[in-house]
Every structure is written in structure tokens, then in C-alpha cells.
Amino acid sequence: MPPEKKAPINKKPVTRKPAVRKPAVRKPAASKKKQTKIPVQLKIAIAAVLLVLLSPLYYGYILKGFVATWRWVKDWGQDPNYRTYESFNIKIPRKYTVHGIDVSYYQGKINWPLVQSMKEDEVRISFAFIKATEGVMMVDPYFQRNWREAPKSGIICGAYHFFRPRKDGKTQAKFFLQVVNVEKGDLPPVVDIESLDGVSPLKMRAELADFLNYVELKTKVRPIIYTGLKFYEDYLDTHFSDYPLWIAHYYQPKLRLDNSRWKFWQHSDKAKINGIGHVVDFNAFNGDSTALSKLVIR
């Protein structure tokens, strides 16, 4: 007979009691070590470094270095002797140290103190030629104001006459000197000759000679001749060799003329100048400040 099966015994499930966690006992924090005192010498050194770092002179030096580096990057690839000056908005031949402008009614009312105070690197306005007259009847409406105000700002000035070859040269010279009182401290007077004005080169030179002779006779000063390079090469070269020249020749790194022949070079007609609302002709002087002071009337 198969063995008798025993009925299964029902066991009650064991109920476990939740474990009771003992509260963590934090160990008392270790006492902080006693702070080491900073030596007085080290404190002084730190203070000195902070004073340097916070000094305006330090940041001025850093800013100057940054500007110089940025300019070097911007000028990359440009001729270093003929680079752009951002303030003046033109390229300026670097060889020359004395710079100036020439103005007329076209520039309107000028704030001369602002003109004089403008500067980028070592470029600033040292002299100005101011239009006075034209032909035998026209007086520049801004001449008297410019002639009075520009010297007050410390700018050396000279007056110029726009020459008309069709008109009598001596009469033009008399008219010019009636308007302009040439004095000590001024630059020599200038005659601006730019075209034949419908007459022959021979006639133009004859009238121009009359103008120059009369002005020199009355002022005891040899006038300056202003003209464009092409006009000079076509009609004036080998003539008037005893007179100082002011030559217009734009947007070039060098004036294509023997250095011994010229005193002033008008190398741009698009300069931006503080205190002037229109573009301005910009000029370089062929010499240093000492040479310019020797050129003024004494």
C-alpha cells in the first residue's frame, strides 16, 4: 500500500518588525587650526600690485598697446610710409612732419580752436593758407574772419590770390594788397595759377610776372606760386625758378618733382578736419618746424 499522505501544515507568515535606526551621532568638528598671520612685507607687496593694476596709468599703457597693435593689424599690407590716418580720413605721406590746410568760403564758418587741437599720432595742423581775393573784384566772404581767428589758435597763416590770366596782373596785385595786410609772422603771400583762362602761355606768364613783381616790390617778400603738377610741367617749368613752389599732386605717396624745387605739397583734397563742415585740402611742408619758422615774414 502506498504510504499515507500527510496533510500540509499551514504556517503563519512571519511578520518582521521594522528596524529602528539609531540617530547618527555626529562627531564634534575638529577645532580649526589657528590662522597663520601674513607677513607685513607680503601685505605691502600685494597692496603695491593692486595699486598698479587699478591705476589709470596702467590701463592707459595697456590701451595704448592695444591701439598700436590694432593699427598694425589694420595697416597690414599698406605702404608704411603712406598709410591711412583715420581721424583725417586720408592717406598721409609719413616722411613729412609739418602739415597744414588751405581754406576758402567753400569750407564755411570754421571753428579754428578745434582745427588746432586735432591730432593723430604726430600729425596736426601747423599752418593754413586762406583765400583772400580772385581776379580784380572778388573778395572771399570768409577771408576776414579766417584771417583774424586762425592765428588766435596758434596756426601760422598765409593769404592767397586766385589769379585770372585774362586780367591785368598788376591790377590784380594791387587789389590783393588792398585786402590783405601782410605782416610779420605771416607766411609769404601766394598766387594761385591753375589755368590759361583762354590766353596763350606767353600772355599768362607775362601777367603772372607783373603780379609777382608788384607784390614783392610792395611787401619786400618773394611770393609763393601755387599750381598743379601738370600745369607746372606744361607751362611754368624753366620759368620763375627763383620763386618757392606749392604744388598740387593728389593721392600719391611721393611728389614727382625734385625736392629742391618745392616748399609745399597739396597731396589731398578730401581731408576731414574737426571744426570744418566740408572736406579740406591737406598739405605737407618740405622741411621741419624750424624751417617753417624761417619761412615766415620777419
Secondary structure, 3 states (H helix, E strand, C coil): CCCCCCCCCCCCCCCCCCCCCCCCCCCCCCCCCCCCCCCHHHHHHHHHHHHHHHCHHHHHHHHHHHHHHHHHHHCCCCCCCEEEECCCCEEEECCCCCEEEEECHHHCCCCHHHHHHCEECCEEEEEEEEEEEECCCEECCCHHHHHHHHHHCCCEEEEEEECCCCCCHHHHHHHHHHHCCCCCCCCCCEEECCCCCCCCHHHHHHHHHHHHHHHHHHHCCCCEEEEEHHHHHHHHCCCCCCCCEEEECCCCCCCCCCHHHEEEEEEEEEECCCCCCCCEEEEEECCCHHHHHHHCCC
